[in-house]
Amino acid sequence: MENPSSVTSDEIVPNGPKWLSWSSIVGVVRPFLALLTVTLLFCVADQWTHGKEARFATEQNLRNITTQTAIVAVAALGMTVVIISGGIDLSVGTAIALSATMLAWSLKEDIALRLFAGDNVNGVNQKLKGAEDDLRRAKDEATVASATERIKKLSVLRDRVTAASARWTRWTPLFALIIGIGTGCLCGLVNGLLISYLKMVPFIVTLGTMQLYLGWAKWVADNTTVRPDLATQVPAWFADLLSIRPSALVQGMPVGVWLTLGLAMLLAGVLHFTVFGRYVFAIGSNEATARLCGINVRWNKIAIYTLGGVFTGIAGLYQFSRLTVGNPSSGLGLELKVIASVIIGGGSLNGGRASVLGTLTGALIMSVITSGCTALGVTNPVQDMLLGIIIIIAVAVDQFRQQKT
């Protein structure tokens, strides 16, 4: 009898991630044709409606479309890996908002100074002001003595924090970046652990963690919006990551767009040229067979969801760059666009099939539709209905292909 551990992922995924197979070529070309068709339709409609004042087919609008796509696209890259493995992550929207909120909170609280000096300048000044107010309202000697002693201690703390401020404040952006992306990574890790060890359906687990991450973000933000000072607490490169100001552009596009393309190429390389990538396709194609062939499904699933969480954290950075605030509710509904990008791009909800290029194309298709409808004066409700119809068609096409195979 053949040793199961000697069977390679090529044998359990005969139609795995091969660049030159006919099915792969068709899978890549189909989303591009859809994108080209949608773009041409809106170009013609805009030209016919507005004539010389057409706004859709302009360089500025192209820049706007790619910038608006970046947040969804980078999160959809992580979702691509999850869907290839046969999973799904409904918590990605609230996890993005949580990552952005944690990043904004870290900047506002001057997290590096708080970690190494025990507090920040604003926090100490507020406590000192509160102690002084208590002293003014004091009506007995015990309260006066307590408030006076507290003021003395806070004055010493303020001097220490102020002295440490020059040394540690400059490290706050780096710490905030690590905390923001690390939060997304942690969200993915939690999802992976729950799905792998509890052996629960990913849909149910991530539906629960979606609410968990939303509540966590509201708790951090004290049920409001976290607003770090744009002039003193937010580094210029944070705000410029997705800015379309001429001074912030690199080769005509925001830095965040180029970073998304770089991440896409890196992920494509991982999926197509590494053992881990083969395991992802193998698990999505047939999890039971993959387990019999010696693949550690549990640990690979944890790695898959954690990798998806890294992209979620980067998407949180992008969202903060666009909003420059941390809004706990800003990710609600975003998970639908992220998942739809993968499906419209040719991914299968049954697992085993999706592509990085297709995902980027799917995200662009949705942005082109939104931009084109806006240029034509189509109302938001109609835009939402159009996107819903497109998602239904994409899923129906996927089901039809599954039946044929």
Secondary structure, DSSP 4 states (H G I P E B T S, - for coil): ---GGG--HHHH-TT-S-TTSHHHHHHHHHHHHHHHHHHHHHHHHHHHHHGGG--SSSHHHHHHHHHHHHHHHHHHHHHHHHHHTT---TTHHHHHHHHHHHHHHHHHTTHHHHHHHSS-HHHHHHHHHHHHHHHHH--SHHHHHHHHHHHHHHHHHHHHHHHHHHHHGGGHHHHHHHHHHHHHHHHHHHHHHHHHHH---HHHHHHHHHHHHHHHHHHHTTTS-B---TTTTS-HHHHTTT--SGGGEETTEEHHHHHHHHHHHHHHHHHHHSHHHHHHHHHHH-HHHHHHTT--HHHHHHHHHHHHHHHHHHHHHHHHHHHSSB-TTTTTTHHHHHHHHHHHTT--TTSS---HHHHHHHHHHHHHHHHHHHHTT--HHHHHHHHHHHHHHHHHHHHHHHHH-
